Amino acid sequence: MTESLKQRPLLTDEQLSHLSGEHPLHSTGVADSPMLKALTGRQPQHRPVWFMRQAGRSLPEYRAAREGIGMLESCLTPQLAAEITLQPVRRHKVDAAIFFSDIVIPMKLAGVDVDIVPGRGPVLGAPVRTLEDVAALPELEDSALDPIREAVALTVAELGDTPLIGFAGAPFTVAAYMVEGGPSRDHLRPRTMMHADPEAWEALGRWAARTSAQFLAAQVEAGASAVQLFDSWAGSLGEADYRRFVMKHSAFALQQVEKYGVPRIHFGTGTAELLPAMHEAGADVMGVDYRLPLDEAERRLGGGVPLQGNIDPALLAAGRTALFAHTDRVLEAGNAAPTHVVNLGHGVPPSTDPTVLTDLVEYIHTSTRK
């Protein structure tokens, strides 16, 4: 361990012992980057920023790289996944890369019949709706995650002092897709299943939690310096159902990477009423969507919680004057938290002009540089 980390350790020796000697967190460059400082409650030299879905259809180089290649094949081809992950870092100079993958990749690697249908999203060959269906699900073998490890290793080898954030879909969101058999607007079937067949729901939640945890751990061990658990559909739940049927499964996924000591971000859409429960599930940093001001989020969380968010993606197409004025309000509200990572309150829309994102990163860095 370097002298800098001995003086102010980001991770303990016990935590570092779970990471290879080549892991980026053995380097002060990554450990003391603006992103890692903010995620761990230390004051960075400028407000760090990254964007959910920053690697994607808004970039012409992404569309060129993926031409004629399906989504799942793109995610499972290590060299291509690494290249796509790196593209927004090169273009926008964001403070972190987010690993390019998809929430259904763990179930695909386990052997579940799932595909991503253009224009529709993830679709399963057969939905999972009974205890017998859950019992028939294959377990995710550790060796199946080798393409993920290779892609992460290739990525961090090129990132230098810029950290990589690993990610996984939260158990509820993964399970919701499995019960519905595909995308849904209201997630009625999983919400019904919780009450009508709690035994089957519990078994499915455990399966989804195990696979999400394995997916996160593989990314961390291969070089990710932080992780984010995405609960895209948790906003369809009331707090009582979240606490009763969902929270323990998200907690399990987050607990399985606790030993590594990397910051854990928890994000959901439409989850303003769930923020305290989601934080209790084990998050170090709470992501906040665009619907709730960050200072109000900090108040609801009781104070002392690093926050991530929450520029409204709609403002990306509203012109720079409106966007920068809105960004100023987000930065001001973010001052209520001990530290603040700037992000969107959801993902980058595919129609976004990439130069807007590049200019926004520069604006945030310039406005907050000490």
N, C-alpha and C positions, 0 to 999 in steps of 0.2 A: 504494500500500500504506500502511496506517495505521502510526503510530509504534509502537504496541504490537507489531505483527508484525515491524517492523524490529528491535526489540529482541530478540525471541525468535521467529524465524520458524517457523511451522508448515510452510510450504512455501517452497521457494526461488523466486527470481524466474523461473527457467527453468520450474519446474512451474506457477507461476501463469500463465505466458504461454500455456499450453495451455487455460486456462479463461477464459471471457468475463469482462468487467469487472463483470458483474452476479452472478457466481457467489457463493454465500454464503461461501465460504472467503476472499473478500476482506474479509470483515467479522470484526472481533475477537469479536463476540458469538457467532458460530458457532465460529470457530477456537479460542476459549478457553472453550467450553461444557464442562460436566463430562464429556460423552460424548467429545468430541474430545480433551480432555486425557488421559482414561484410555486411549483407543485409541492415543495416541501416546506413552505412557509418562510423562506428566506428572501430578502429583498433583492430582486434582480436589477441589473444596470438599465434595463428598459422593460416595459410591459411586453412579455412574450405573446406570440400569436401563432395559432395554426387554425385550419379550417376543416371541419368535418366534410367529407367527400371532396377534399382538395385535389385528390388524385382521381380524375374521372372525366366525364364527357364534356366539361367546360374547356378542356385542353385539346388543341388540335394534335399535339404530339401523342396524347393518349389515344385518340381516335385512330391515328395512323398506326400506332403500335398494336392495336387490337383488331385491325381490319381483317375480317374473315375468321376471327378466333372467338369462340364462345366464352362467356363469362367464367364458367367453372374451369375450363381449360386454361384461361388466362391466370386465374388464381393459383392453379396447381402447377404452372410452369415456372420454376424458381427464377430463371433469368428474366422472364417477362414481368413477373410480380415485383421483382426488385426494381426493374427499370421504371415501372409505373409508379411505385412508391417514391422514387427519387425525383420524378419529373417536377412536382410542384415546389420542392425545395430548391431546385436549380432556378426555376422561373420566378417564384414569388419571394424567395429568401425568408420563408417562414422559419420559425424557431424549432419546429419538430416535424418529423415525418410521421405519418400514420400508415401502418402496414396495410397494403392493398390486399384485401381478401373479401369474404362475404360471410354473413352469419350462418349460412347453411353449409359451409365447408366442413365443419366437424362432423355433421351428420352424413355428408357425402363420403368422407373418409372412413366413417364407421361402416359404410355399406348400405345406408338407407337410399332408397330409390327417390332421388330428388334432382330436379333440374331447374335452371333459371330460364324462364320463357320470355323472350324479348317482348316488351310492352305489357307484360303481366307481372313477372316476378317469380319467386320460388314456388314451384308446384311439385307436390309429392305424388308418386305413383299410386299410393293409397293412404288415406288419412289414418291417424292413430287415435282411436276413440274408446277403446275398451282396455281392461286390464290384460286381456289376452294379446291385444295389439302391442301393448307396452312390453310384455314379457318376450315377445318375438323380436324386439329390437336388438340389433347386434351391438356389442360393446366396441368402443373405439380402441383399437390396438395402438400402442405407443409407436411402433415402427411406421404406422400409416402417416404419422405426423412429420416424417423425414423431409418431404418436399417443403413444408412450412419452415422447418429449421434451416434448410438450405437457402430458401429465399430471404429469411431474416439475416442470416450470416452474410450473404452477398450484399444486402442493403447496408448493414452497419459498416461493412468494409469500405463503403464509398461515402458514408455520411460524415466522417471525421468527428468534430465536436458537436454535431447536431444530433440530439437524441431521437430514437425511434420509439413511438408509442405502439404497443401491441393492443389488440382489441378482441372482443368476443361478444356475440349476442347474449343478452341476459336470458336466464332459463325461461321466464314467462314468454318473452317474445319468440324464442325458439319453439317452445311448446305450443304457442298459439298457432304458428304456421303449421305445425304437425297435426294438430287437432282439426283445423280448418281444411287442411290439404292444400292450402295456398293462401294468397293475400285475402284480407277481409277488411271491411270498413269499421265494423263494430265489435268483432271478436266475440260474438254471442256464444258460439259453441264451446270455446274453452271456459268462458265465464259460467256457462251452464254446467259443464262437466265438473267444475270445482265442487258444486253443491250436489249434483245428481249422483256423481260417482267419485267421491273424494279419495277413495283408495287408488283408483286408476290415475287420477290427477296427481296424487302424491308420488306414485311410481314414475310417472312421466316427468314430473318436476325433478326428481332425483337423477333420472337419466340425463336430462338436459343440463343439469348443474354439473354432473361429472364430465360431460363432454366439453362444456364451456371452460371448466377448470383446466382440463388437459390441454386445450387449445391455448389458453393464456400461458400456462406454465412452459409449454414448448417455445413460445415466442420469447419469454423472458430468458430462459436458459440459453437461447440462441443469440441474444443480444438486445432485446427490447429493454428500455430503461424506465418505462412506465406502462401502465395498461389502462384501458377504458372499457367498462362494461356498458354496452348499449342496451337500454330497455325501450325499444321504439314504441311498443304498444302498451306499456304499463299505465299510460294515461287513461286507458279505458276502464281502469279499476278504481273503486272506492278504497279509502284507506283501510277500512276493516278487512276487506277481502285481500288487499295487498299484504297486510300483516299476517293474516291467517293462512293464506294459501301460497304466497309467493316469496315473501321476505327471506325465509330460511334458506330457500334454494339459491337466491342471489348471494346471501351471506356465505353459503358453502363455496360458491365459485370464487368469491373474493378471498375467503380464508385460505384457500389452497395456494395462493401466491403470496400470502403474508410473510412466509419465511424468507422470501427473497429481499424484502424491504423496499421494493420499488413502489412509487406512488400509485395509488389506485383511484381512478376517476370513475364516478358513477353518473350516467346521463340517461335521461328519459325525456320524451316529448309529452307535453300536456300533463306534467307531473308536479305542478306547483303544490298541490295538496298532499303530495307524497314525500316531499323533500326530507322532512325529519326521519321518516321511516327508511328511506333509501340511504340516508347517511348512517343510520344505526346498523344497516346491513353490513357495514365495514368499510365504507369509502373514506379515503383521505381527502379527496377533493370532490366537490359537487358541481356537476355541469348543470346549467340552468338554461331552459329554452327561452325563446324571445318573448314569451307572454308575461313573464314576471320580472320586474326590475331587480337588479342584483342587490341593492341595499335592502329591499323587502325580503329577498331570499335569505340574506344573512341574518335578518331579524328573526325569521321563522326558524332558522337553524340554531338560534341562541348565541350566535357570535363565535368568532375564533376559527371559522372554517374557510380554507382557501376555496375560491370559486372559479369557475370557468364559464365563459359566455360573453354576451348573448346578443350580438348584433342580429337584427331581423334580416333574414336573407332577402326579403322583398326590397330592402333599401339598396341592394347591389345594383338594381336597375333603375334607381330613382334619380341618378345624377350625383356627381361628387359633392356638390354643396349640401344636398340633403343627407347623403351618406355620412359625410364627415361630421355634420352637426349631430346626427344620431350617434355616431361613434363617440363623440365628446361626452354625450349624456351617459353612454354605457361605461366609459372610463371613469367618469365622476361617480357613478353608482358603485362601480367596482372598488372604489377607495374604501368602502365600508368593510370590505373583507381584509384579512391580514395580508393576503396576496391575491392577485387576479391574473388569470390566463385569459387572454382575449380569444374569442372564437365566435362563430355564428351561433344563433339559437336553434339551428338545425343545419342541414347540409347545404353545400353549394348547389344552386339550381343548375341544371345542364346548360341552360341558355346564357349563363353569365359570361360577360366579356372578361377574359383573363387579365387584361390590363387593369381592370378595376380592382381585382384582388391584389395585384402587384403594387398598385398605388396605395391601397388601403394598408398593406403591411408597412410600407415606408412611412405613411402618415402616423400610424400607431407608434412605430419605433421612434420617429422624430419627436412626437408629442410627449412621449413619456421618458425620454432619455435623461438620465441624471447627470 
